[in-house]
Amino acid sequence: MNEPLTKVTHDLGFTCAGLQEAMKMAKAVQGIVLLDLIGRARGLLQDAQALLDASNADAKGIVKP
């Protein structure tokens, strides 16, 4: 499971960067929409990273039931 999650975190990182780049060229209304998208993408990135961290900890036996 770690390999797909690692890919997802990288992809979401690129997504966030792309949205931030678009924000530099956005008009007012576009900027409002982009702010929401950036926030949601960052939230997904944080969630995916947390899941990856938990999976890694579990694989190392750090997490106990």
PDB file of N, CA, C and O in Angstrom:
ATOM      1  N   MET A   1       0.826  -1.190   0.000  1.00  0.00           N
ATOM      2  CA  MET A   1       0.000   0.000   0.000  1.00  0.00           C
ATOM      3  C   MET A   1       0.873   1.258   0.000  1.00  0.00           C
ATOM      4  O   MET A   1       0.415   2.318  -0.428  1.00  0.00           O
ATOM      5  N   ASN A   2       2.096   1.164   0.463  1.00  0.00           N
ATOM      6  CA  ASN A   2       2.930   2.357   0.563  1.00  0.00           C
ATOM      7  C   ASN A   2       3.275   2.965  -0.792  1.00  0.00           C
ATOM      8  O   ASN A   2       3.312   4.187  -0.933  1.00  0.00           O
ATOM      9  N   GLU A   3       3.525   2.121  -1.785  1.00  0.00           N
ATOM     10  CA  GLU A   3       3.897   2.654  -3.095  1.00  0.00           C
ATOM     11  C   GLU A   3       2.781   3.508  -3.704  1.00  0.00           C
ATOM     12  O   GLU A   3       3.055   4.623  -4.148  1.00  0.00           O
ATOM     13  N   PRO A   4       1.538   3.027  -3.741  1.00  0.00           N
ATOM     14  CA  PRO A   4       0.471   3.884  -4.280  1.00  0.00           C
ATOM     15  C   PRO A   4       0.263   5.156  -3.457  1.00  0.00           C
ATOM     16  O   PRO A   4       0.004   6.222  -4.016  1.00  0.00           O
ATOM     17  N   LEU A   5       0.376   5.048  -2.138  1.00  0.00           N
ATOM     18  CA  LEU A   5       0.201   6.243  -1.297  1.00  0.00           C
ATOM     19  C   LEU A   5       1.316   7.255  -1.526  1.00  0.00           C
ATOM     20  O   LEU A   5       1.082   8.463  -1.514  1.00  0.00           O
ATOM     21  N   THR A   6       2.516   6.758  -1.732  1.00  0.00           N
ATOM     22  CA  THR A   6       3.631   7.660  -2.034  1.00  0.00           C
ATOM     23  C   THR A   6       3.372   8.386  -3.348  1.00  0.00           C
ATOM     24  O   THR A   6       3.604   9.590  -3.454  1.00  0.00           O
ATOM     25  N   LYS A   7       2.891   7.652  -4.347  1.00  0.00           N
ATOM     26  CA  LYS A   7       2.565   8.271  -5.634  1.00  0.00           C
ATOM     27  C   LYS A   7       1.463   9.316  -5.468  1.00  0.00           C
ATOM     28  O   LYS A   7       1.526  10.394  -6.059  1.00  0.00           O
ATOM     29  N   VAL A   8       0.464   8.993  -4.667  1.00  0.00           N
ATOM     30  CA  VAL A   8      -0.643   9.927  -4.435  1.00  0.00           C
ATOM     31  C   VAL A   8      -0.141  11.207  -3.781  1.00  0.00           C
ATOM     32  O   VAL A   8      -0.539  12.303  -4.178  1.00  0.00           O
ATOM     33  N   THR A   9       0.736  11.079  -2.777  1.00  0.00           N
ATOM     34  CA  THR A   9       1.233  12.286  -2.110  1.00  0.00           C
ATOM     35  C   THR A   9       2.050  13.138  -3.077  1.00  0.00           C
ATOM     36  O   THR A   9       1.963  14.366  -3.043  1.00  0.00           O
ATOM     37  N   HIS A  10       2.838  12.504  -3.931  1.00  0.00           N
ATOM     38  CA  HIS A  10       3.586  13.272  -4.929  1.00  0.00           C
ATOM     39  C   HIS A  10       2.638  13.964  -5.908  1.00  0.00           C
ATOM     40  O   HIS A  10       2.799  15.146  -6.213  1.00  0.00           O
ATOM     41  N   ASP A  11       1.661  13.221  -6.390  1.00  0.00           N
ATOM     42  CA  ASP A  11       0.696  13.793  -7.335  1.00  0.00           C
ATOM     43  C   ASP A  11      -0.062  14.964  -6.716  1.00  0.00           C
ATOM     44  O   ASP A  11      -0.270  15.989  -7.364  1.00  0.00           O
ATOM     45  N   LEU A  12      -0.470  14.808  -5.471  1.00  0.00           N
ATOM     46  CA  LEU A  12      -1.190  15.895  -4.805  1.00  0.00           C
ATOM     47  C   LEU A  12      -0.282  17.096  -4.568  1.00  0.00           C
ATOM     48  O   LEU A  12      -0.742  18.237  -4.600  1.00  0.00           O
ATOM     49  N   GLY A  13       0.987  16.852  -4.333  1.00  0.00           N
ATOM     50  CA  GLY A  13       1.943  17.952  -4.212  1.00  0.00           C
ATOM     51  C   GLY A  13       2.032  18.736  -5.509  1.00  0.00           C
ATOM     52  O   GLY A  13       2.044  19.967  -5.496  1.00  0.00           O
ATOM     53  N   PHE A  14       2.094  18.022  -6.634  1.00  0.00           N
ATOM     54  CA  PHE A  14       2.109  18.687  -7.938  1.00  0.00           C
ATOM     55  C   PHE A  14       0.793  19.418  -8.197  1.00  0.00           C
ATOM     56  O   PHE A  14       0.780  20.503  -8.779  1.00  0.00           O
ATOM     57  N   THR A  15      -0.302  18.820  -7.766  1.00  0.00           N
ATOM     58  CA  THR A  15      -1.611  19.457  -7.923  1.00  0.00           C
ATOM     59  C   THR A  15      -1.656  20.775  -7.172  1.00  0.00           C
ATOM     60  O   THR A  15      -2.103  21.787  -7.712  1.00  0.00           O
ATOM     61  N   CYS A  16      -1.197  20.766  -5.931  1.00  0.00           N
ATOM     62  CA  CYS A  16      -1.181  21.994  -5.124  1.00  0.00           C
ATOM     63  C   CYS A  16      -0.307  23.057  -5.780  1.00  0.00           C
ATOM     64  O   CYS A  16      -0.683  24.227  -5.846  1.00  0.00           O
ATOM     65  N   ALA A  17       0.853  22.644  -6.260  1.00  0.00           N
ATOM     66  CA  ALA A  17       1.763  23.592  -6.911  1.00  0.00           C
ATOM     67  C   ALA A  17       1.136  24.171  -8.178  1.00  0.00           C
ATOM     68  O   ALA A  17       1.255  25.367  -8.444  1.00  0.00           O
ATOM     69  N   GLY A  18       0.476  23.332  -8.948  1.00  0.00           N
ATOM     70  CA  GLY A  18      -0.175  23.801 -10.164  1.00  0.00           C
ATOM     71  C   GLY A  18      -1.308  24.771  -9.880  1.00  0.00           C
ATOM     72  O   GLY A  18      -1.475  25.765 -10.587  1.00  0.00           O
ATOM     73  N   LEU A  19      -2.080  24.485  -8.853  1.00  0.00           N
ATOM     74  CA  LEU A  19      -3.169  25.386  -8.475  1.00  0.00           C
ATOM     75  C   LEU A  19      -2.625  26.721  -7.976  1.00  0.00           C
ATOM     76  O   LEU A  19      -3.198  27.773  -8.257  1.00  0.00           O
ATOM     77  N   GLN A  20      -1.523  26.678  -7.240  1.00  0.00           N
ATOM     78  CA  GLN A  20      -0.916  27.920  -6.765  1.00  0.00           C
ATOM     79  C   GLN A  20      -0.366  28.737  -7.929  1.00  0.00           C
ATOM     80  O   GLN A  20      -0.436  29.965  -7.916  1.00  0.00           O
ATOM     81  N   GLU A  21       0.175  28.063  -8.922  1.00  0.00           N
ATOM     82  CA  GLU A  21       0.664  28.755 -10.119  1.00  0.00           C
ATOM     83  C   GLU A  21      -0.500  29.402 -10.865  1.00  0.00           C
ATOM     84  O   GLU A  21      -0.393  30.538 -11.327  1.00  0.00           O
ATOM     85  N   ALA A  22      -1.609  28.679 -10.979  1.00  0.00           N
ATOM     86  CA  ALA A  22      -2.793  29.234 -11.630  1.00  0.00           C
ATOM     87  C   ALA A  22      -3.312  30.444 -10.870  1.00  0.00           C
ATOM     88  O   ALA A  22      -3.827  31.389 -11.467  1.00  0.00           O
ATOM     89  N   MET A  23      -3.174  30.410  -9.553  1.00  0.00           N
ATOM     90  CA  MET A  23      -3.644  31.514  -8.716  1.00  0.00           C
ATOM     91  C   MET A  23      -2.931  32.817  -9.067  1.00  0.00           C
ATOM     92  O   MET A  23      -3.520  33.894  -8.972  1.00  0.00           O
ATOM     93  N   LYS A  24      -1.680  32.721  -9.467  1.00  0.00           N
ATOM     94  CA  LYS A  24      -0.900  33.914  -9.822  1.00  0.00           C
ATOM     95  C   LYS A  24      -1.481  34.630 -11.039  1.00  0.00           C
ATOM     96  O   LYS A  24      -1.302  35.837 -11.199  1.00  0.00           O
ATOM     97  N   MET A  25      -2.171  33.887 -11.888  1.00  0.00           N
ATOM     98  CA  MET A  25      -2.719  34.457 -13.119  1.00  0.00           C
ATOM     99  C   MET A  25      -4.233  34.648 -13.065  1.00  0.00           C
ATOM    100  O   MET A  25      -4.844  35.097 -14.034  1.00  0.00           O
ATOM    101  N   ALA A  26      -4.826  34.307 -11.937  1.00  0.00           N
ATOM    102  CA  ALA A  26      -6.287  34.302 -11.835  1.00  0.00           C
ATOM    103  C   ALA A  26      -6.861  35.697 -11.658  1.00  0.00           C
ATOM    104  O   ALA A  26      -6.248  36.579 -11.056  1.00  0.00           O
ATOM    105  N   LYS A  27      -8.042  35.862 -12.196  1.00  0.00           N
ATOM    106  CA  LYS A  27      -8.834  37.058 -11.932  1.00  0.00           C
ATOM    107  C   LYS A  27      -9.564  36.837 -10.611  1.00  0.00           C
ATOM    108  O   LYS A  27      -9.477  35.758 -10.026  1.00  0.00           O
ATOM    109  N   ALA A  28     -10.275  37.843 -10.145  1.00  0.00           N
ATOM    110  CA  ALA A  28     -10.882  37.813  -8.809  1.00  0.00           C
ATOM    111  C   ALA A  28     -11.773  36.592  -8.577  1.00  0.00           C
ATOM    112  O   ALA A  28     -11.586  35.865  -7.601  1.00  0.00           O
ATOM    113  N   VAL A  29     -12.725  36.367  -9.455  1.00  0.00           N
ATOM    114  CA  VAL A  29     -13.663  35.255  -9.260  1.00  0.00           C
ATOM    115  C   VAL A  29     -12.931  33.920  -9.379  1.00  0.00           C
ATOM    116  O   VAL A  29     -13.192  32.992  -8.613  1.00  0.00           O
ATOM    117  N   GLN A  30     -12.026  33.829 -10.332  1.00  0.00           N
ATOM    118  CA  GLN A  30     -11.241  32.606 -10.479  1.00  0.00           C
ATOM    119  C   GLN A  30     -10.417  32.349  -9.218  1.00  0.00           C
ATOM    120  O   GLN A  30     -10.272  31.208  -8.779  1.00  0.00           O
ATOM    121  N   GLY A  31      -9.884  33.417  -8.650  1.00  0.00           N
ATOM    122  CA  GLY A  31      -9.081  33.298  -7.437  1.00  0.00           C
ATOM    123  C   GLY A  31      -9.869  32.731  -6.273  1.00  0.00           C
ATOM    124  O   GLY A  31      -9.355  31.929  -5.493  1.00  0.00           O
ATOM    125  N   ILE A  32     -11.116  33.150  -6.161  1.00  0.00           N
ATOM    126  CA  ILE A  32     -11.967  32.637  -5.081  1.00  0.00           C
ATOM    127  C   ILE A  32     -12.150  31.130  -5.224  1.00  0.00           C
ATOM    128  O   ILE A  32     -12.051  30.388  -4.246  1.00  0.00           O
ATOM    129  N   VAL A  33     -12.414  30.688  -6.435  1.00  0.00           N
ATOM    130  CA  VAL A  33     -12.592  29.255  -6.679  1.00  0.00           C
ATOM    131  C   VAL A  33     -11.276  28.514  -6.441  1.00  0.00           C
ATOM    132  O   VAL A  33     -11.261  27.438  -5.843  1.00  0.00           O
ATOM    133  N   LEU A  34     -10.181  29.094  -6.912  1.00  0.00           N
ATOM    134  CA  LEU A  34      -8.883  28.451  -6.729  1.00  0.00           C
ATOM    135  C   LEU A  34      -8.501  28.338  -5.260  1.00  0.00           C
ATOM    136  O   LEU A  34      -7.910  27.338  -4.852  1.00  0.00           O
ATOM    137  N   LEU A  35      -8.827  29.343  -4.467  1.00  0.00           N
ATOM    138  CA  LEU A  35      -8.531  29.268  -3.032  1.00  0.00           C
ATOM    139  C   LEU A  35      -9.200  28.055  -2.404  1.00  0.00           C
ATOM    140  O   LEU A  35      -8.596  27.347  -1.598  1.00  0.00           O
ATOM    141  N   ASP A  36     -10.446  27.824  -2.776  1.00  0.00           N
ATOM    142  CA  ASP A  36     -11.160  26.654  -2.259  1.00  0.00           C
ATOM    143  C   ASP A  36     -10.499  25.363  -2.734  1.00  0.00           C
ATOM    144  O   ASP A  36     -10.301  24.437  -1.948  1.00  0.00           O
ATOM    145  N   LEU A  37     -10.160  25.306  -4.018  1.00  0.00           N
ATOM    146  CA  LEU A  37      -9.521  24.102  -4.556  1.00  0.00           C
ATOM    147  C   LEU A  37      -8.167  23.843  -3.905  1.00  0.00           C
ATOM    148  O   LEU A  37      -7.829  22.699  -3.601  1.00  0.00           O
ATOM    149  N   ILE A  38      -7.396  24.901  -3.691  1.00  0.00           N
ATOM    150  CA  ILE A  38      -6.090  24.760  -3.044  1.00  0.00           C
ATOM    151  C   ILE A  38      -6.264  24.220  -1.630  1.00  0.00           C
ATOM    152  O   ILE A  38      -5.534  23.323  -1.208  1.00  0.00           O
ATOM    153  N   GLY A  39      -7.221  24.761  -0.909  1.00  0.00           N
ATOM    154  CA  GLY A  39      -7.473  24.288   0.452  1.00  0.00           C
ATOM    155  C   GLY A  39      -7.878  22.830   0.493  1.00  0.00           C
ATOM    156  O   GLY A  39      -7.417  22.074   1.348  1.00  0.00           O
ATOM    157  N   ARG A  40      -8.740  22.435  -0.430  1.00  0.00           N
ATOM    158  CA  ARG A  40      -9.178  21.042  -0.467  1.00  0.00           C
ATOM    159  C   ARG A  40      -8.044  20.113  -0.877  1.00  0.00           C
ATOM    160  O   ARG A  40      -7.900  19.020  -0.330  1.00  0.00           O
ATOM    161  N   ALA A  41      -7.239  20.553  -1.845  1.00  0.00           N
ATOM    162  CA  ALA A  41      -6.104  19.733  -2.282  1.00  0.00           C
ATOM    163  C   ALA A  41      -5.083  19.575  -1.157  1.00  0.00           C
ATOM    164  O   ALA A  41      -4.531  18.493  -0.962  1.00  0.00           O
ATOM    165  N   ARG A  42      -4.835  20.651  -0.425  1.00  0.00           N
ATOM    166  CA  ARG A  42      -3.902  20.565   0.710  1.00  0.00           C
ATOM    167  C   ARG A  42      -4.440  19.622   1.785  1.00  0.00           C
ATOM    168  O   ARG A  42      -3.685  18.860   2.389  1.00  0.00           O
ATOM    169  N   GLY A  43      -5.743  19.681   2.016  1.00  0.00           N
ATOM    170  CA  GLY A  43      -6.352  18.773   2.986  1.00  0.00           C
ATOM    171  C   GLY A  43      -6.185  17.320   2.569  1.00  0.00           C
ATOM    172  O   GLY A  43      -5.859  16.463   3.390  1.00  0.00           O
ATOM    173  N   LEU A  44      -6.409  17.047   1.290  1.00  0.00           N
ATOM    174  CA  LEU A  44      -6.212  15.687   0.780  1.00  0.00           C
ATOM    175  C   LEU A  44      -4.757  15.262   0.912  1.00  0.00           C
ATOM    176  O   LEU A  44      -4.465  14.122   1.272  1.00  0.00           O
ATOM    177  N   LEU A  45      -3.848  16.184   0.617  1.00  0.00           N
ATOM    178  CA  LEU A  45      -2.426  15.882   0.741  1.00  0.00           C
ATOM    179  C   LEU A  45      -2.068  15.550   2.187  1.00  0.00           C
ATOM    180  O   LEU A  45      -1.346  14.587   2.446  1.00  0.00           O
ATOM    181  N   GLN A  46      -2.564  16.330   3.111  1.00  0.00           N
ATOM    182  CA  GLN A  46      -2.292  16.070   4.530  1.00  0.00           C
ATOM    183  C   GLN A  46      -2.870  14.726   4.963  1.00  0.00           C
ATOM    184  O   GLN A  46      -2.221  13.971   5.687  1.00  0.00           O
ATOM    185  N   ASP A  47      -4.083  14.431   4.521  1.00  0.00           N
ATOM    186  CA  ASP A  47      -4.712  13.153   4.875  1.00  0.00           C
ATOM    187  C   ASP A  47      -3.942  11.972   4.283  1.00  0.00           C
ATOM    188  O   ASP A  47      -3.715  10.970   4.962  1.00  0.00           O
ATOM    189  N   ALA A  48      -3.545  12.092   3.022  1.00  0.00           N
ATOM    190  CA  ALA A  48      -2.793  11.017   2.376  1.00  0.00           C
ATOM    191  C   ALA A  48      -1.441  10.826   3.055  1.00  0.00           C
ATOM    192  O   ALA A  48      -0.994   9.695   3.245  1.00  0.00           O
ATOM    193  N   GLN A  49      -0.790  11.925   3.421  1.00  0.00           N
ATOM    194  CA  GLN A  49       0.501  11.831   4.102  1.00  0.00           C
ATOM    195  C   GLN A  49       0.349  11.187   5.478  1.00  0.00           C
ATOM    196  O   GLN A  49       1.185  10.384   5.890  1.00  0.00           O
ATOM    197  N   ALA A  50      -0.718  11.543   6.182  1.00  0.00           N
ATOM    198  CA  ALA A  50      -0.967  10.945   7.497  1.00  0.00           C
ATOM    199  C   ALA A  50      -1.210   9.443   7.367  1.00  0.00           C
ATOM    200  O   ALA A  50      -0.728   8.661   8.187  1.00  0.00           O
ATOM    201  N   LEU A  51      -1.950   9.043   6.348  1.00  0.00           N
ATOM    202  CA  LEU A  51      -2.191   7.619   6.122  1.00  0.00           C
ATOM    203  C   LEU A  51      -0.892   6.899   5.778  1.00  0.00           C
ATOM    204  O   LEU A  51      -0.648   5.793   6.259  1.00  0.00           O
ATOM    205  N   LEU A  52      -0.065   7.520   4.953  1.00  0.00           N
ATOM    206  CA  LEU A  52       1.228   6.936   4.606  1.00  0.00           C
ATOM    207  C   LEU A  52       2.115   6.808   5.843  1.00  0.00           C
ATOM    208  O   LEU A  52       2.756   5.777   6.044  1.00  0.00           O
ATOM    209  N   ASP A  53       2.151   7.844   6.664  1.00  0.00           N
ATOM    210  CA  ASP A  53       2.943   7.802   7.898  1.00  0.00           C
ATOM    211  C   ASP A  53       2.458   6.692   8.825  1.00  0.00           C
ATOM    212  O   ASP A  53       3.263   5.970   9.414  1.00  0.00           O
ATOM    213  N   ALA A  54       1.141   6.561   8.951  1.00  0.00           N
ATOM    214  CA  ALA A  54       0.579   5.509   9.801  1.00  0.00           C
ATOM    215  C   ALA A  54       0.902   4.127   9.241  1.00  0.00           C
ATOM    216  O   ALA A  54       1.202   3.202   9.996  1.00  0.00           O
ATOM    217  N   SER A  55       0.840   3.992   7.940  1.00  0.00           N
ATOM    218  CA  SER A  55       1.156   2.714   7.307  1.00  0.00           C
ATOM    219  C   SER A  55       2.621   2.352   7.531  1.00  0.00           C
ATOM    220  O   SER A  55       2.946   1.197   7.808  1.00  0.00           O
ATOM    221  N   ASN A  56       3.500   3.339   7.409  1.00  0.00           N
ATOM    222  CA  ASN A  56       4.928   3.100   7.651  1.00  0.00           C
ATOM    223  C   ASN A  56       5.181   2.723   9.104  1.00  0.00           C
ATOM    224  O   ASN A  56       5.970   1.822   9.387  1.00  0.00           O
ATOM    225  N   ALA A  57       4.521   3.405  10.012  1.00  0.00           N
ATOM    226  CA  ALA A  57       4.678   3.100  11.437  1.00  0.00           C
ATOM    227  C   ALA A  57       4.174   1.695  11.742  1.00  0.00           C
ATOM    228  O   ALA A  57       4.785   0.965  12.523  1.00  0.00           O
ATOM    229  N   ASP A  58       3.062   1.320  11.127  1.00  0.00           N
ATOM    230  CA  ASP A  58       2.505  -0.015  11.329  1.00  0.00           C
ATOM    231  C   ASP A  58       3.461  -1.078  10.797  1.00  0.00           C
ATOM    232  O   ASP A  58       3.646  -2.123  11.420  1.00  0.00           O
ATOM    233  N   ALA A  59       4.067  -0.806   9.645  1.00  0.00           N
ATOM    234  CA  ALA A  59       5.002  -1.760   9.052  1.00  0.00           C
ATOM    235  C   ALA A  59       6.233  -1.962   9.932  1.00  0.00           C
ATOM    236  O   ALA A  59       6.828  -3.040   9.945  1.00  0.00           O
ATOM    237  N   LYS A  60       6.605  -0.926  10.661  1.00  0.00           N
ATOM    238  CA  LYS A  60       7.763  -1.011  11.558  1.00  0.00           C
ATOM    239  C   LYS A  60       7.390  -1.570  12.926  1.00  0.00           C
ATOM    240  O   LYS A  60       8.260  -1.767  13.775  1.00  0.00           O
ATOM    241  N   GLY A  61       6.111  -1.824  13.142  1.00  0.00           N
ATOM    242  CA  GLY A  61       5.657  -2.360  14.414  1.00  0.00           C
ATOM    243  C   GLY A  61       5.542  -1.321  15.507  1.00  0.00           C
ATOM    244  O   GLY A  61       5.457  -1.663  16.686  1.00  0.00           O
ATOM    245  N   ILE A  62       5.538  -0.052  15.126  1.00  0.00           N
ATOM    246  CA  ILE A  62       5.432   1.033  16.104  1.00  0.00           C
ATOM    247  C   ILE A  62       4.007   1.159  16.623  1.00  0.00           C
ATOM    248  O   ILE A  62       3.791   1.476  17.793  1.00  0.00           O
ATOM    249  N   VAL A  63       3.040   0.911  15.752  1.00  0.00           N
ATOM    250  CA  VAL A  63       1.634   1.028  16.120  1.00  0.00           C
ATOM    251  C   VAL A  63       1.174  -0.296  16.703  1.00  0.00           C
ATOM    252  O   VAL A  63       1.379  -1.354  16.110  1.00  0.00           O
ATOM    253  N   LYS A  64       0.558  -0.227  17.859  1.00  0.00           N
ATOM    254  CA  LYS A  64       0.046  -1.439  18.496  1.00  0.00           C
ATOM    255  C   LYS A  64      -1.466  -1.342  18.592  1.00  0.00           C
ATOM    256  O   LYS A  64      -2.006  -0.269  18.861  1.00  0.00           O
ATOM    257  N   PRO A  65      -2.157  -2.465  18.373  1.00  0.00           N
ATOM    258  CA  PRO A  65      -3.620  -2.440  18.416  1.00  0.00           C
ATOM    259  C   PRO A  65      -4.158  -2.110  19.792  1.00  0.00           C
ATOM    260  O   PRO A  65      -5.373  -2.053  19.983  1.00  0.00           O
TER     261      PRO A  65
END
